């Protein structure tokens, strides 16, 4: 087996391991890190092209059928601190509810504006507010489309009740993550 290859630029023989042709100076091999960077950029571009846009997700949300998953009862018992659920039970329940659409009313704990027309609303799992029922906490990513919705979300105070429709994307810190979500103004 020959340890020589032909330079694609000048046609002369060079060692297989050479990075530069000694005859014409042409670079022969692409380095590992350059290949890695090209692969990462390529995958990022493909991910951007093939991932649904926020507008597509919201359009899907508007027409989606909500499920009868209740934010109190079993869900609250599994995910609130002091509840009787185990990690494996929470993991199983998370797998069961992820991807489902819900329409819930929950007490507000905090509101943060994350970008233009997007807010993160953290809800409380406090039992006293919801007529004595314990409810699960949630991180809800609300997308607004009107000034009235912006004003409504920005005007929410702790313990106000927010009603929304959204898609469960998993859990975080024993809270249900919902993204995207639309506020339902009464």
N, C-alpha and C positions, 0 to 999 in steps of 0.2 A: 504494500500500500504506500503510495507516494506521500511524502510530507510537503509536497509543493502543490500550489494551485495557481491558476492563471489570473492575473490582474484584469478586471473587466474594463479598465480604462486604457492600459497600454498593451495588454496581451502578453506581457512577459511573465515568467514564472517567479513566484514569491513563496515564502514559507507560509504554511497554513495558519500559524499563530500570529502572523504579522498584522499589525493594526494599520500600518501605512506602507504603501508600495515604495520600496527603496529606489525604484527606477523613475517613477513619475510623481511621487509624493501624494498620490490619491489615498484618501482614508478608505480602508478596506472593511472594517467591522464597526458595527454600531455597539457602543458600550451597554452594559446591563442596565445602568441607571437611566440612560436615555430611552431604552426600550420600555422600562417600567413607567417612566413619565408619560410616554406616548400611549401606553395601555391605559393608564389612569385617566388621562384626558379623553381618550376614545370612549371609555366606559361612562364617564360623566356626561359626555355629549349624547350617547345613546340613552342614558337614563333620563335626561332632560327631554329628549325627543319623544320617548315612549311613555313617560309618566303623565297621567291626566292632569290637566291644568286645574287651578282652583275653581275657575268658572265651570268646568265640566263636573267637578265634584259637587258644587253647589246646585247645578241643574239636576244632577242625579238625586241629591238630597231632597229637593223640592218635590219630586215625584215619587219618592220612596215610601213604601208602606212601613209604618212603625210597628214594632213588636210589642207584646204585652209584658216586657220586662219591667218589673216594679222597682223603684229606687229604695223602697223600704223592705221590710221582711227579711228574706234569706240574703239578699244582696247586702243590705245594711249590716246584718249580723256577721257576714263573712269579712267585710272590708273595713268596718269601723274598728278603731283601737278599743281593746277590751272585749271585742266579740269573741265568739267561741270557735271560729274557723281556724284551720291550720294552713300552712303555706301550700301544701299540695291541693287542698280544697279550693283555695283562692286561685291557684294556677289552673285547675280544671274549669272553674267557673269563668275565669278570664277567657280561656280558649272557647268556651261555649258562647259567650256574649260578644266577642270581638267581631266587628263587621255588621252588627245589628243596628237598626235605626230605632231611636226612642224619642218620645215626646214626654218630657218631665217638667215639673215645677219644683224648684229647690231653693233653699235659703242662701242668699249671697254671703260670702265671707270677705272676698276681695275682688277688685277689678283692676286689670292692667291693660293699657293700650300697647299692643306689640308692634303694630304697623298701621298704616293708613287703612281704615275700615276693617281692622281686625283687633279683637279684644280677647284676653284670657280672663274668664270669670272662674274664680275658685268658689265652690259652694261649701257650706258647712254641713256637718252630720249631726248638728244639734237637734235633740228630740223635742224640746219644748216649743220650738217655732212652728213645727208642722203638726200642731194639735196633739202633741205627745208621742207622735211616731218618730222613731229613729230612721233617718235616711242616710244613704251612702253619700260621701263627699265626691265631688267631681271637679276636674279641670276641663272647662268648656271653652273651646275656641270659636267665638262668635264672629261671623262675617256680616258686616252691615252693608246696606246698599243705598240708604237714604240718610239725610241729615236728621230726620226724626228718630231713626233707629240709633244713630250715633249719640244723640242727646239723651235718649232713653237709657242706653247702656252706661254712658258717662254719669248719669244722674243716680244710678243705683247706689244704695247704701247697705252697710252690713245689716243682715237679717231681712232685707227686702226679698221678695220671692221673684225669681226669674223663671219664665216659662220659655222653653226652647225645643227645637227639633234638631237632632244631630245623630252622627254615626259614632258608635263606640269603636275606638282604635286600640284599646288595651287598658292597662292600669298603671298608675304611678303613685308610689307612696300610699298605698291602700285607697287611692282615689280612682274613680273611673275617668279615663281620658276620652274626650268626645271632640272629634275634629273631622269635618267641619260641623258647625252648628249655626242655626238661624234663630234669632230671637222672635218670639211670638208676643206681640204687644197687645195687651187687652184694652 
